Amino acid sequence: MTTMNTELNRRAMAMLRAVGAGRAELTCSCEPDLRVDGLPCCDQATAHQLARAGLIRPVRVVAVGQWTRAELTAEGLRALGGTRAAA
């Protein structure tokens, strides 16, 4: 996996914190959608970028279009400075 070439903005960092705090879910898809606290994320383009960059991933494989909890990858945890602080 590759990391994002640009510095993460505040929204992307907040999304990573939500994932790290166990508050986020992803759809199983090539362009996974993200929801936080059961609500759709307002910036799905950034969610797609985080997934493509290998910073977040689903915790398990589910059917296409189904939701599963999201987790940080090792790269995602490093992007947060190695902490899983609550969003």
C-alpha positions as CSV (number, residue, x, y, z in Angstrom):
1,M,0.0,0.0,0.0
2,T,1.1,3.6,-0.6
3,T,0.6,6.5,1.7
4,M,-1.0,9.8,0.7
5,N,1.5,12.0,-1.1
6,T,0.2,15.2,0.5
7,E,0.0,16.2,4.2
8,L,-3.3,15.1,5.8
9,N,-5.7,18.0,6.5
10,R,-7.7,18.3,9.7
11,R,-10.7,16.6,8.3
12,A,-8.6,13.5,7.3
13,M,-7.0,13.5,10.7
14,A,-10.4,13.6,12.4
15,M,-11.5,10.7,10.3
16,L,-8.4,8.7,11.3
17,R,-9.0,9.5,15.0
18,A,-12.7,8.3,14.7
19,V,-11.5,5.1,13.1
20,G,-8.8,4.7,15.8
21,A,-11.4,5.2,18.5
22,G,-13.6,2.4,17.1
23,R,-16.4,4.8,16.0
24,A,-16.2,4.2,12.2
25,E,-17.5,1.6,9.7
26,L,-16.6,1.0,6.1
27,T,-18.5,-0.6,3.2
28,C,-16.9,-3.5,1.4
29,S,-16.1,-1.9,-2.0
30,C,-13.3,-0.8,-4.2
31,E,-14.2,2.8,-3.1
32,P,-15.4,2.1,0.5
33,D,-17.8,4.6,2.1
34,L,-17.3,5.6,5.7
35,R,-19.7,6.4,8.4
36,V,-18.9,7.6,11.9
37,D,-21.2,7.1,14.9
38,G,-23.7,5.5,12.4
39,L,-23.9,8.7,10.2
40,P,-22.5,9.0,6.7
41,C,-19.2,10.9,6.5
42,C,-19.6,14.3,4.9
43,D,-16.4,13.8,2.8
44,Q,-16.5,10.4,1.1
45,A,-13.7,11.5,-1.3
46,T,-11.3,11.8,1.6
47,A,-12.6,8.5,3.0
48,H,-11.8,6.9,-0.4
49,Q,-8.3,8.5,-0.3
50,L,-7.6,7.2,3.2
51,A,-8.6,3.7,2.1
52,R,-6.6,3.8,-1.2
53,A,-3.6,5.1,0.7
54,G,-3.7,2.1,3.0
55,L,-4.4,4.2,6.2
56,I,-7.8,2.5,7.0
57,R,-9.3,-0.8,6.2
58,P,-12.3,-3.0,7.1
59,V,-11.7,-5.4,10.0
60,R,-13.2,-8.3,8.1
61,V,-14.3,-9.2,4.6
62,V,-18.1,-8.9,4.1
63,A,-20.3,-8.9,1.1
64,V,-20.0,-6.0,-1.4
65,G,-22.0,-3.1,-0.1
66,Q,-22.2,-4.4,3.5
67,W,-20.8,-2.5,6.5
68,T,-18.1,-3.6,8.9
69,R,-16.1,-1.9,11.5
70,A,-13.1,0.1,10.2
71,E,-9.6,0.0,11.7
72,L,-6.3,1.8,11.3
73,T,-3.5,0.2,9.5
74,A,0.1,0.5,10.8
75,E,0.5,3.4,8.4
76,G,-2.7,5.0,9.6
77,L,-1.5,4.7,13.2
78,R,1.8,6.3,12.3
79,A,-0.1,9.2,10.5
80,L,-1.8,9.8,13.9
81,G,1.6,10.0,15.6
82,G,1.3,6.5,17.0
83,T,-1.8,7.2,19.2
84,R,-5.4,6.1,19.1
85,A,-6.8,9.2,20.8
86,A,-10.6,9.8,20.6
87,A,-11.9,12.1,18.0
